[in-house]
Amino acid sequence: MAMILKHFKQILLPVDVRIHKGATKYIPKLVRRYDLRNVIILTGPKTYRIAGKRVEELIKENNGCNYRLFIVKTASRVTARKIEQEIRGDFGEYDAVLGVGGGKVLDVAKVVASHSNALLISIPTNAAHDGIASPLASFKEKGLPISIKASSPVAIIADVEILRKSPVRLLRSGYGDLISNLVEVKDWMLGVEKIDEDYDEIVASISTMPAMLLLKSADELDFRDSKYLKLLVRGLILGGLAINMYGTSRPVSGSAHKFSHALDYLGYGRGTHGEQVGIGTIIMEYMHQHYYGEGDWELLKYSLEKILAPTTAREIGITKKQALEALMYAKNIRKSRYTILEDQNPSKRDFEICLEKTGVAR
């Protein structure tokens, strides 16, 4: 048996995932299920009013569970370290970290839970990207983006009522991040074909199927509708789980993310991560269709337009010159991750044609 088991890998997956109206009511049951005695609640100034206060009240109802509340104002490893030090000083060991907020709060919660060997419970207040469930924490240090491995959530409590009230821009951003999985898996397949990269069909399917479902409903997409909001949240969670299952972000991060990272490194524009990735997806899908005859960049663009997400560089404060510079810069980001940028090595003129044809920048 030991000989057989060594050929399998251990995967940590959440055992409690709730995506429905009133899901926060389940928190007291989680406290009892995991026999939580001491917990940390991390939330933000705004998200405390939106959901953190309610979570605090629900924890209070469990008389046998002590808690400490921290308001996260700045997302960084320094913030996480300060929280860890303060807890050790006067609270001792704790069983779980409850992250109540958006990506910044959840990223700090992941790091605190990881360093303290505590359970992580993810309670998102928006659906802007797949960080809801991923084991990666993203920060900016010295103005540059970094990503580190951290804890995976043992439970995810996604209350649809809370998420529906989040800024619609963040929901559109989440769709941009999710839809990018379609082109990122195409990039992954290039790595399989050209450099004999490892591959997992199940992980790839988990990454792409939710995006395909939403794309098929492009004409009806409306994330204020619970039906589509649930599909979006479920897809983002599955994207995070795909990272966990494969062990890296390969199933959800390729050329479209390289474009977004390039904008971050260069400091261009005012787009969110998902908005940048969404525009990058149009560009890279066009290239896959042009070079390999696979994809439908016009449908991808149409679906983003349908939900009023940005589809042009101008909409996120980027000029054509800056978009071109970012695309050229993207070719030098994480070159070990094989994508269409490595396979075709597009020239500046190739990118100019792509931007003009797709209408991203003219």
Secondary structure, DSSP 8 states (H G I E B T S, - for coil): -HHHHTTS------SEEEEETTGGGGHHHHHHHTT-SEEEEEE-HHHIIIIIHHHHHHHHTSTT-EEEEEE--S-SHHHHHHHHHHHHHHT---SEEEEEESHHHHHHHHHHHHHHT-EEEEEES--SSGGGT-SEEEEEETTEEEEEE----SEEEEEHHHHHTS-HHHHHHHHHHHHHHHHHHHHHHHHHHHH-----HHHHHHHHHHHHHHHHTTTT--TTSHHHHHHHHHHHHHHHHHHHHHSSSGGG-SHHHHHHHHHHHHT-----HHHHHHHHHHHHHHHHHHHHS---HHHHHHHHHHTT---STGGGT--HHHHHHHHHHHTTSSTTS--HHHHH---HHHHHHHHHHHTS--
